[in-house]
Each structure stands twice: as structure tokens, then as C-alpha cells.
């Protein structure tokens, strides 16, 4: 054993930088070919049809009521499938909301912001990789869009997983100056945020995609701070994202910020712009230990941001138990531990670890995009029930921040 270890130590990897770069290129090319097989360049990512039962449940009406509307040719005309089963496209679901809202006595079907309700900007952050941050952001964004809210998601992570989930290939579909970096950069190539927003396959959900270009902001910010006059740079840096969002304030109800897994400058501008904070936690000892460090660092960073002029008056701060396995005793104990320390700040509903969610991710989809027939019924039902419970709870928190009933 000793000789084997010794020989491996004595043989340094020649040209390690070239080797690692080569591995990175090879892996990126392989993943790109896989993505191209699923979504050819410039192809619009499709969205499945929604059954009349799904639509009725989301609208809070009886399926027979929707059948009656279709029979009277009121509202959008659903697709009729085998055995007369009716389904709606995503666009038709939104059209149906508008139709019902126009004929309702109260604004029940279109829960958009009302006068006096400020834009909800939710930063989803944790510097521990694998905490479920992007999965949480994607499913929450899609849930809110399906429920009639106008949603903007910003991918601040250079790895751009949120963008990939929505059908945007970072290396192909997102060019130079087409990420959020374009709206917060420091030179004369700065662009309006409106120019960077793209529609997704979910009506009502728009996205500013990301890619490795976002790292430029991490590199350029310290240079800008060191070269600016004392007292000016911090405020100018912290307000960049907030200023960019002001240009689209009237067009959205909720903005979700998928932060990178680090407390860098991108996360700082997100925290400065946010009106609320959501922290996913995987309930295992190493993850919780990591989160303890994250929260202490986050507190220090937020203190410095406030000293530099950032207004960190959050409507709410919540922790989401993510990737939870209820049959795992130590995880259950850890959840109880977290609730004992954070109390009401821990969301009641956990995000369960699900085979359905993991399998959907292989084809760059979410559980809202895949069809139930692709899984055993119980597997899919457990996953969708857990997601709806979590997202519904967060939606209720947002509504309470506006001062309205969920």
C-alpha cells in the first residue's frame, strides 16, 4: 500500500492547468450535445397541457363549471383529447383567469399587485452548494406564474442552472452582455434591464438568464470601489440592482433572485435590493454547521451594507427545510433542532426529497412541466403535494406582506 501511495505522490501531473481546462471543455461539450438533443438551438421549450381537473383546482372552481363554460363557448376553447378529456395550454390558463376576473365581483382570479402594494423582491440565498436553492427558486416562480402573478426571475449564479431549467443554454442562447451583468456593469456598455428580460414557456414568468459573464461583476467591482472617491463607491455599488429593478417595477408582482452559492458582490447587491430573504436548509449536520457560518457571515455583511447606506428593512426572513426525508431519523431530529432555535421563521412545510423532482431535472424540467404518467402515480402525487404546500405557504407570506389575506 505504501509503495502505491508513494508512486502516486512522486508522479506530479504535468500541465495540470491544461489538463483541468481540457476536462472542463470536454465535459461542457458533452453536456452541450445532450442539451442540443433535447432543445435544438433557438427552439422554444414547450409546456405541457394542463388537465381540466388541474386547472379547476388551481383556480378554485369546480371542473364542471369549466366544462360548462367550454360548452357555452365562453373563455378559451380547451383541447379535447381521447374520451373527451379537455385540457388547456398555459396561455389558455392565463386567458381563463382574465375571463373569470372580468366577470367576477372581486379580483379573485388575478392576484396582481394593487395600489400601495410594493414589489416583492425575494432573495433566495445560501452559500452551501446542494441546498436546493435553484430548485426552490424555479418551482416557486412557476407556481406563482400558474397562480396568476407576474413574475420575474433573475439568475445571478454564473453556473446558470436556473436558466438551463427554463430552456436557455448558457453557452449558446446567452450571448455577451445578455445577463444581469449588462444592467449593473460599470462602463458605458450598461443596458436597460428591460432589454435583457426573456419570456419563458410559463405565461407570466420572465427570466434574465445567466452565464459565466456574471463573474466579470465579481472581478470589476473591487477595482471600481478602489478607484472611486471615498464615501461614494459603496452606495453606487449597492444600489445597482435596485436601480435596474426600478425600471420594471410596475410590470411585475414578484421578483425572485437566485443568488450564487457564495457571499460575493452579486449576492451583496441582491441582498441590498431584496425586500425579503428565503434560505433553503438541508437538515443534515454538516449542512447546518455550514449554514451557521453562512448566517454569521451574512449578518456581518448585512451590517456593513447597512453602514454603507443599504436599506435592509425586510418584510420577512424565512428558512425552508429542503431535500427532507421524513423517514430519516437524524434529519427529523435536526428539523426539530432548527425549529426550536428559529421558531416561526422556519416554514411549516418542508420541501421533500423526491425522485420525481430529480428525474425531471435530468431532462432540464421541473415537476410542473412533467406529466403524471411519466411516474408512478403515488411518486408524482407526493412530489406535487409537497411543492404546492411549500409554495402555497410562501405565497401566503407574500400576500401578508402586502397586507391582504392569502
BAZAVEX-742462 format. One record per residue: residue in one letter; x, y, z of N, C-alpha, C in turn. Coordinates in steps of 0.02 Angstrom, whole numbers, plus 32768, in hexadecimal, padded with zeros to 4 digits. Last residue first. Layout:
BEGIN
AXYZXYZXYZ
...
This chain:
BEGIN
X756786F48077758286C68044754B86B08015
X753687A0808A752E875A809D754A872E8066
X75B28824808A757488048073757187BC808B
X762A8865809B75F2887780C675B0885A80B1
X7698883E805A767088718039763588888064
X76BD87DA80AE76E9881480AA76C6884E8086
X765A877E8091765787A080D1768587DE80D3
X7689875480137649877780187644879D805A
X76FE8713803B7702874D800E76C287768013
X76C886AA808576F486DA80A676F9871A807D
X76848666801F765D86848056768786B8807B
X76F186397FD576C286677FB67698868B7FEC
X772485DF8032774C861B8021771F864F8000
X76BD8581803076CE85A3806F76F585E38061
X76C285577FAC768685787FC57693859E8005
X773D85197FAB773485557F8476F5857C7F98
X772284AC8004775884DB8010774B851D7FEC
X76B4846E7FC476AF8483800A76E484B8801A
X76E684527F4676AE84807F4C76A684997F94
X774983F57F68775A84347F48772384677F50
X76FB838B7F9E772E83AC7FC7773F83F17FAB
X76AF836A7F2D768D837E7F6B76BE83A47F98
X770E83417ED376E8837D7EC376C583977F02
X774082CD7F17776C83057F04774483457EF9
X76D1827B7F2576F582927F60772082CF7F51
X76B182687E9D7681828A7EC976A382A37F09
X771F821F7E6D771082627E5276E482887E83
X771181AA7EB9774F81D17EBA774382187EA3
X7691817C7E98769F81907EDD76DE81BA7EE1
X769D815C7E0D7670818F7E24768181A97E6A
X773F81517DC9770981307DEB76DE81667E0C
X775381C07D3B776781A37D7B772F81777D95
X771A81F17CCA776181E07CC6777B81C07D06
X769B821C7CE576A281D97CC976EA81C27CC4
X76A882A17D0A769F826F7D3F76AC82297D25
X772582FC7CB076E282E27CB776E082A97CEA
X7787838E7CD9778083477CC7773883307CD3
X7779840F7D0D777C84057CC4777183BC7CB0
X777D840F7D947743842E7D75774184227D29
X77F883DC7DB077BF83AF7DBB777F83CD7D9D
X786284117D27784B84137D6C780F83E57D73
X78EF83DD7CC278A983EF7CCD789B83F27D17
X796183A17C8A795D83E97C95791584007C98
X7964831B7C93795083367C51794583827C56
X798483127D1879B182F37CE779A3830E7CA1
X791B83467D60795583707D55798583547D22
X78C682DA7D6D78B283107D4078EE833C7D2F
X790B82937DCE790682777D8B78F282AD7D58
X78F982E97E3D793C82D97E25793A82C07DDD
X786D82E87E4B789083287E3F78D5831B7E22
X7859825E7E637838827F7E2A785B82C17E19
X789B82467ED878B582267E9B7898824A7E5E
X78B482C57F50788682A07F2478A982857EE7
X78AF83077FF078DB82EB7FBD78B082BC7F92
X783A838B8011784F83458016788083337FDF
X7840841A806478468403801F786383BC8021
X77CC842E80ED780E842180D1780A840D8087
X776584AA8136776A8474810577B1846B80EC
X77838518818A776184DC81A4776B84A08176
X7820856A818977E0855C816977C4851A8183
X786485BC82107869857E81E87824857081CB
X783D8624825E786186358220786D85F881F4
X780685F982D277D88606829B77FC8618825A
X789D85AF8306785585B88312782D85C482D2
X7923859A830E790C85CF82E178C185DB82E5
X79348534836F795F85708370794385A98347
X78D884D3835678DF84EA839B7907852A839F
X78ED84BB82D078AF84DC82E378B484F7832B
X7968847882D7796484B982B5792584DF82C9
X79418404831D797584308338797084768319
X78E883CC82C278D083E18304790084118325
X794583AF825D790E83DD825078F183F88292
X79938351829D79B18391828B797B83C5827C
X793A82E782AA7955830682E77972834B82D7
X792B82CB822278F182E0824979068303828A
X79AC82A08206799282DC81E5795782F7820C
X79B5822B825579E18265826479C882A58242
X794C81DB8211794981F182577974822D8267
X78FD81E1817F794181E68199793F820481DF
X788181EC814C789281AB816A78D881AA8188
X787C82688111785982608150786A821E8173
X78F582C180CC78DE827C80CB78BE826C810F
X79028359807378F4833780B378D982F180A8
X792B83C180217944837D8015793B83528054
X791F8446809B7921842D8057793F83E78054
X78CB84B580FA78EA847380FF78E6845380BA
X78E8855E80F078C2852780D278E984E680DA
X78D485EE815078FF85B5813F78D3857C8126
X78B7869D813278A08659814178D48626812B
X788E873F815378C88713814B78B186CD8160
X783687CE81107839878D8133787B876A8124
X7850884E80E9780B883D80FD780A87FC8124
X78E488A1811D78C3886980FC787C885F8116
X793F891E810779018916812D78D788E0810B
X79C2895280E579B2890B80EC79768901811A
X7A0389C1808379C889BD80AE79B0897580B1
X7AAE89F080817A7A89C380697A4189C1809C
X7B178A3B80B47ADD8A5D80987AA68A32807E
X7B7D89FE80F47B8E8A1E80B57B528A3F8094
X7B3E89C2815D7B6B89FA816C7B7D8A22812E
X7AFF895C81167AD6899081367B0089CE8146
X7B70891280F37B46892F80BF7B1B896780DB
X7B9C88E981717BC6891681497B9E89388111
X7B30889881927B4188D081BD7B6C89028197
X7B388838812F7AFE886481307B0A88A1815C
X7BB287FB81547BAC881D81137B72884E8114
X7B8D87C681D17BC387F781CC7BBE881F818C
X7B28876D81A87B1987A381D67B4D87DA81D4
X7B74871881577B3E873F81397B2B877A8166
X7BC586DD81B57BE4870681827BB087348162
X7B60869A81FC7B8B86CA821E7BAC86F981EC
X7B2A864B81967B00867D81B67B2986B181DC
X7B9985F881767B7B862381447B53865C8164
X7BAB85B281EC7BE085DF81D57BC4861281A3
X7B32856D81E97B42859782227B7885CA8210
X7B40852381757B11855A81757B1C858981B1
X7B9D84C4819D7BB084F481687B8185308169
X7B4C848181F77B8984A2820E7BA084D681DC
X7AED8451819D7AD8848181D07B1584A581EE
X7B3C83FA81527B1B843281317B0784678164
X7B64839E81B47B9683C581917B788402816F
X7AE1836B81DF7B0F838E820C7B4283B981E7
X7A53839381797A878364818E7ABE838C81B2
X79DF83D1813179E483C281787A14838A818A
X7A03845480CA7A01840B80C97A0D83F48111
X79A884E880B679D684C380E279CC847880D7
X7994858480617988853B806379BE8519808E
X795B861C808F799985F48094798685AA8097
X792286B380537910866C805B79508643805A
X78F587588079792C87288072791286E18081
X78BF87F6803178B687BB805C78EC8788804B
X78E088577FDD78B0886A801178A388308041
X798388787F95794C884C7FAA791E886E7FDE
X79F288C37F7B79B688D27F55797988AE7F70
X7A53888F7FCF7A4488D77FD47A0388E87FB1
X7A5A880C7FA27A4388197FE67A2F88627FEF
X7A9188267F237A5088067F297A3288137F6E
X7B0B88597F417ADC88867F1F7A9588697F22
X7B4187E47F7E7B3988227FA37B0788517F82
X7B4787877F187B1A877B7F4F7B0E87BB7F77
X7BAA87C77ECC7B6887BC7EAF7B3487AF7EE6
X7C1987C47F227BFA88047F127BB487FC7EF3
X7C0187307F887C27875E7F5F7C00879E7F51
X7BEB86B97FDA7BDA86FE7FEF7C08872F7FCB
X7BA586357F767BDE86567F967BC8869C7FAA
X7B5785F67F0C7B6785D67F4C7BA685F47F6C
X7AF386817ECA7B28864E7EC47B3986327F08
X7A3E868E7ED37A8286A57EE27AB5866E7ED9
X79BB86B57E7F79DF86767E8C7A2886887E94
X793B87177EA97983871D7E9C79A486DC7EB0
X789F87417E6978C6870E7E8E790F87127E78
X781E87B47E7B786087A87E5C788587767E88
X777287CD7E6177A687AC7E8977E687A47E5E
X772F881E7E087717881A7E4D774E87FE7E7B
X775A88927D84775D88517DA6774188577DED
X775889107D4E774688D87D21774488947D44
X778689757D9D773E89737D90772889357D69
X781489617D9C77EC895A7DD977A2894F7DCA
X787689707D417842893F7D30781189357D6B
X78CD89CC7D7478B589D87D30787E89A87D1C
X78F789997DED78C689D07DEE78A889DC7DA9
X795C89417DCF791989267DDA78E4895C7DDB
X79CB89957DCB79B689727D8E796E89597D94
X79D289BC7E5179C589EE7E1E79AC89CE7DDD
X79F389427E8A79B589647E9E79A189977E69
X7A70892D7E517A3989007E4179F689217E52
X7AB7899D7E897AB589907E417A7A89637E2D
X7AD089C27F0C7A9089D37EEE7A8789C07EA5
X7B53899F7F2B7B1B897C7F4A7AD989887F28
X7BA389FB7EE17BA789B37ED47B6889907EEE
X7B858A757F197B7C8A6D7ED17B7C8A237EBE
X7BA88A5E7F9E7B628A6B7F8D7B568A607F42
X7C358A4C7F8C7C0B8A197FAA7BC28A227F98
X7C6B8AC57F4E7C678A857F2B7C378A527F49
X7C698B397FA37C3C8B337F6B7C348AEB7F53
X7CCA8B3280077C858B44801A7C538B3B7FE2
X7D508B637FA07D3A8B477FE07CF48B5F7FF1
X7D418B487EF07D4B8B757F287D308B577F69
X7D828AB07EA77D518AE57EB07D628B107EEC
X7DD88A467EA17DE98A7F7E777DB98ABA7E80
X7DA389E37EEF7DE589FE7F027DF68A3D7EDC
X7D2D89C47EAC7D2A89DF7EEF7D6C8A017F03
X7D5D89907E337D3489CD7E337D3389EE7E78
X7D9B891E7E637DC389507E3E7D9F89937E3F
X7D3188D77E9B7D6788F17EC77D9289257EA5
X7CE388C37E1E7CCB88EB7E567D0389037E84
X7D20886C7DC47D2288B37DB77D0E88DE7DF2
X7D0A87E97DF17D4E88017DE77D52884D7DE3
X7C8087DF7DF97CA887CF7E357CEF87EB7E2F
X7C5F87FA7D767C4A88297DAA7C71881E7DEA
X7C8E878A7D367CAE87CA7D287C9C87FE7D5D
X7C3887247D527C7587287D7A7C99876A7D6E
X7BD8872A7CF17BC987497D317C06874F7D5D
X7C0486DA7C8A7C1087217C857C0487457CC7
X7BD586597C987C14866A7CB97C2586B47CB6
X7B2586857CA47B5C865A7C8D7B9C86727CAE
X7A7286977CAE7AB686A17CC37AE786767C9C
X79DA86F37C7F7A0586B87C857A4C86CA7C9B
X794F872C7CC3798F87487CAC79C287117CB5
X78A886FF7C9978E986ED7CB5792187187C98
X77F986F57CC47830870D7C9B787287007CBF
X775A86B67CC5779D86AF7CE377D286C37CB2
X76E886BF7C7C76EB86E77CBA772E86E27CDD
X76EE861A7C4276D1865D7C3B76D286817C7E
X777D85C07C35774685CB7C63772B86127C59
X77E985C37BE377B0859A7BCC777585A07BFB
X781886727BF07824862A7BF877E886047BDD
X786087077BAA782686DF7BBF783A86967BC6
X78E687687BEE78CD87397BBB788F87147BD6
X793E88007C02790987D37C1978EF87A77BE0
X7993885F7BD579B0881E7BE6797C87EA7BF8
X795488D67BC6797288B97B8A798B88727B96
X793488FA7C4778FE88E57C1A791988C27BDC
X79A9892C7C7C799488E97C8F795F88CE7C60
X7A1289817C0779D589807C2F79C389387C40
X7AC789727C177A88896E7BF47A4D89727C24
X7B6E89AF7C067B36899D7C327AF389A27C0C
X7BDC89D97BC97BB589A67BA67B7A898D7BD0
X7C2A8A2F7C127BF68A4D7BE77BCF8A1A7BBF
X7C3E89D17CAE7C5589F97C767C1A8A127C4C
X7C11897D7D147C2A89C07D277C3D89EC7CEC
X7B76891C7D187BBD89257D0C7BD1896F7D16
X7AF288FD7D227B1289167D5F7B5E89217D56
X7AC188C97CAD7A9B88FF7CCC7ABD891D7D09
X7B1788627C897B0D88997C5A7AEA88D57C79
X7B0788067CEF7B44882E7CEE7B3C886B7CC1
X7A9B87BB7CCD7A9087F47CFA7ACD88227CFC
X7AC8879D7C207AB787877C637AA987C57C8E
X7AF987CA7BA97AB287B67BAA7A9D87987BED
X7B7D87E27B8A7B55881A7BA37B0A880A7BA2
X7B8787607B157BAA87937B3B7B7987CC7B4D
X7AFA86EA7B1D7B3787087B027B56873C7B30
X7AAE86597B327ABB86977B587AFD86B37B41
X7AA785E37AED7A6F86117AE87A7B86547B09
X7B2585A37B097B0B85AB7AC57AD885E47AC0
X7B4785967B8D7B7E859F7B5D7B6585AF7B16
X7AC885877BCE7AF485BF7BDD7B2A85CC7BA8
X7A32856B7B877A73854D7B8B7AA885847B94
X7998856D7BCC79CB859A7BB07A10857C7BBD
X793585237C0B794085197BC4797385467BA4
X792A852D7C9278F6854E7C6A7906854E7C1F
X799A84F07CC0795A84D17CD0792184EE7CA6
X79FB854D7C9A79F7850D7C7779B484EB7C83
X79E185B17CFA79D885BF7CB279D0857E7C8B
X7A0685707D6E79C185887D6679B285967D1D
X7A8F855D7D587A6285237D5B7A1985387D52
X7B0185B37D4B7AC485BC7D227A96857F7D21
X7B7B85CE7D7F7B70858A7D677B2E85847D41
X7B6F86507DAE7B9486457D707B8C85FE7D54
X7AD686857DEB7B0986527DF37B2D86467DB1
X7A6B86D37DDD7AA986F57DF07AE386C57DF6
X79E186DE7D837A1586AC7D907A5786D17D9D
X794887167DB5798A872C7DA079BD86F77DB4
X78A087167D8378D686F17DA4791987097D88
X780887627D9A7848876A7D79787C87457DA2
X7759874F7D847796873B7DA777D387477D7B
X76BB87707DAF76EC87847D7C7731877D7D9E
X764986ED7DDE767587257DEE76A487337DB3
X75FC867B7DC475E786BB7DAA761286F67DBA
X762785FF7DE475F2861A7E0E75E086627DFB
X769085EA7D90765385C37D84761885DE7DAC
X76EB863F7DD176D3864F7D8E7692862A7D7E
X770085F87E4976E3863B7E4B76C786507E07
X773B85837E1576FD85807E3C76DA85C47E3C
X77AF85B77DDC777D85987DB1773A85937DD5
X77F485E47E4E77E586127E1677AC85F77DEB
X7801856D7E9677DB85A47EB277C685D57E7B
X785485237E417810850B7E4F77E485427E6D
X78C985747E4078A685627E02785E854E7E10
X78EE857D7EC978DF85B97EA378B685A87E65
X790784F57EE978D4851B7F0D78BE85577EE4
X797084DA7E93793284B37E8D78F984D87EAF
X79CF85337EC879B5853D7E84797485177E79
X79DF84FB7F4E79D085427F4079B0854D7EFC
X7A0684867F8479C584887F6579AF84CE7F51
X7A85847A7FB17A5284897FE47A0C848A7FC6
X7AF284697F607AC684307F6B7A90843C7F9E
X7B6984D17FB67B5084B27F797B2484767F89
X7B50855280237B5D850A80207B4084ED7FE0
X7B2885D3802D7B6785C7800A7B7C857E800A
X7A8A86097FFE7AAE85DD802B7AF085CD8009
X79F1865C7FD07A39865B7FDA7A4F8625800B
X798786B87F77798E86727F8D79D986647F92
X7932874B7F907975872F7F85797686E87FA2
X78A987947F4A78BD875E7F77790287447F63
X784D881B7F47788D88057F2B78AB87D37F5D
X77B388597F2077D488297F4C7813880F7F29
X778489007F1077A188C67EEE77C4889A7F21
X76FF89357F7F7740893C7F5E775788FA7F3F
X766189747F72768689377F7F76C889397F5A
X762389E77F44763E89E87F87766589AA7F9A
X75AF89957EDC75CF89D47EF075E589D27F39
X75DC88E57ECF75AC891B7ED175CF895B7EE5
X761E88607E6C762588957E9E75F088CB7E97
X75AF87D77E4075E688067E3475E6883D7E69
X755E87627E3D7576877D7E7D75B087AF7E76
X74D8873F7DED7517875F7DDA753387837E18
X746A870C7E2E748D86E07E0074CF86FE7DE6
X7431876D7E7E7443872D7E9B747187057E6F
X73FC87F77E94743887E37E6E745387A27E8C
X734787E27E8D738687F57EAF73C087DB7E86
X72E887BA7E3672DA87F67E5E7318880E7E83
X731887887D907311877C7DD8730587BE7DFC
X733887967D0E72F287887D1D72E5877B7D67
X73BE87A77D0A739487DB7CEC734B87D27CFB
X73E987307D3E73F2876C7D6673C687A57D4C
X73CF86D97CD673AA86D17D1473AF87107D3E
X742A870C7C7573E287077C6773BA87047CA8
X74A486FF7CB6748D87427CA2744287417C95
X74A786737CC474A9869F7CFF748E86E47CEE
X74AB864F7C3E7472863C7C67746F86667CA6
X7529867A7C1B74EF86987BFB74B0868B7C23
X757486207C68757786677C77753C868D7C59
X754F85AB7C26754285B17C6E754385FA7C82
X758085C47BA6753885C27BB1752585C77BFB
X760985B97BBB75ED85FA7BA675A285FC7BB3
X761085307BD8762285617C0B760685A57BFA
X757C84DE7B9775C284F17B9475D085237BCC
X750D84647BDE751C84A97BCC756884B27BC5
X749E83DC7BB474DC83F77BD074E6843E7BB7
X7423835B7BC87437839F7BB4747583B67BD8
X73F782C27B86741A82E47BBC743583277BA4
X73B7826F7B2B739B82B17B3873BC82D77B71
X740081FF7B1373C881F97B4273AB823C7B55
X748F82617AEA746C82207AEB7436821E7B21
X746D83147AEF749582DA7AE1746D829A7AE1
X745983B87AC37434837B7AD5745C833F7ABF
X7491844F7B06749E84187AD8747983DA7AF1
X741F84DA7B27745084A67B3A745984737B02
X7412857E7AFC73FA853C7AE9742D85077AF9
X73FE86017B76742685DC7B45740A85967B39
X735486407B8D739A86387B9F73BF86117B6A
X72CD85DF7B5772E386197B7D732A860D7B95
X728185797B1C72B3859E7AF572C585E07B16
X723985287B6A721785677B56724585937B2C
X729784C67B81725B84B57B5B723684F27B42
X72F0850E7BD1730784F67B8F72CB84E67B63
X729E85207C4172B8855A7C1C72CD85477BD6
X728F849B7C68725484C17C53726984FF7C2B
X7310847C7C8C72F184577C5472B4847D7C3A
X731D84D07CF9734684DC7CBE732A84B77C81
X72C084927D4D72B684D97D3B72DE84E97CFC
X72F784187D6372BA841B7D3B72AB84627D25
X736284367DB9736F84237D73733284287D47
X734884C67E1E733684817E10734584707DC7
X73D9852A7E51739485217E38738784D77E2C
X745B85537E68742C854F7E9F73E4854B7E89
X74BF85517E0D7493858C7E0D7462858D7E47
X74F884D77E29752285127E3074F785527E31
X748C84827E0C74A984837E5074D184C37E5B
X747D849A7D84744684AA7DB2746184AF7DF9
X74F584687D5274E584AF7D4A74AF84C37D7C
X74EC83E07D71752384087D8A751284527D89
X747883BE7D27747883B57D7074B083DF7D90
X749F83D37CA6746A83FE7CC0746783F87D0D
X755383CD7C98751183AE7C9674DE83DE7CB7
X75C084267C3275A7841D7C77756084037C74
X764683FA7BC47602840E7BD075EE84007C19
X76F384337BD876BF84017BCF767984207BD7
X7757849C7B79773584927BB976FA84647BAE
X77F984A07B2677B084987B29779784927B71
X786E85197AFF786084E27B2B781484DB7B33
X788E853E7A5A786A85537A96785B85177AC1
X7930853C7A1278F0851A7A1C78D085347A5C
X79AD856E7A037975859B79F47932857979F9
X79F284CC79EE79FB851479F479BD853A79DD
X798B84477A3979B584627A0479BC84AE7A0B
X798383F47AC7796B84347AAE799B844E7A79
X79BA83717ACA797A83807AEA795B83BF7ACC
X7A3183787A857A0383417A7579BD834F7A91
X7A6D83E17AC67A5783EB7A817A2783B47A6A
X7A9183A57B3E7A5E83D97B3E7A4283E47AF8
X7AF5834F7B137ABA83347B337A8083667B31
X7B5283AB7AE47B33837C7AB47AF3835E7AD1
X7B7083E67B5F7B52840E7B2A7B3083E27AF6
X7BAF83807BA17B7083987BBB7B4B83C27B87
X7C2183767B4F7BF4833D7B567BAF83537B6F
X7C5983F67B617C4583E07B1E7C1383A67B22
X7C7783F07BEA7C4884237BD17C2D840F7B8C
X7CD6838A7BEB7C9783817C0F7C6283B27BF6
X7D3A83C77B9F7D1D83877B8A7CD9837C7BAA
X7D5984387BEC7D3E84407BA87D1B84017B91
X7D8883FA7C627D4E84277C647D2F842F7C20
X7DF783B47C337DBE838F7C507D8083BA7C51
X7E4584237C0E7E2E83F37BDC7DF383CA7BF4
X7E5B845E7C897E3684837C567E1B84547C21
X7EA683F77CC47E66840B7CE17E3B84307CAE
X7F1783F67C6C7EEF83BA7C777EA983CC7C91
X7F4A84767C787F3084617C377F0384237C3E
X7F6E84717CFE7F3E84A47CE87F1F84907CA5
X7FCD840B7D037F8D84017D247F5984337D0C
X804883E17CC58018840D7CA37FD284067CC1
X805683437D0F807683757CE58041839E7CC1
X803F83147DAE801A831A7D6F803A83537D48
X80C482B77DFA809B82F37DF5807982F57DB0
X80E582317E4780D7823E7E0180A8827B7DFB
X80F482167ECC813182297EA88123823C7E5F
X807981EC7EF4808F822E7F0B80C982467EE0
X807281707EBF804181A17EA7805781E77EBA
X80D781307F0280DF813A7EBA80AF816E7EA0
X80A3812F7F8480E081547F7680E781627F2C
X803480DD7F75802B81237F878068814C7F76
X807780657F57804780827F27803D80CC7F35
X80C380507FC880E5805C7F8880B6807B7F55
X8060803C802A808C8077802F80AD80867FEC
X80297FC48000800080008000802B803F8000
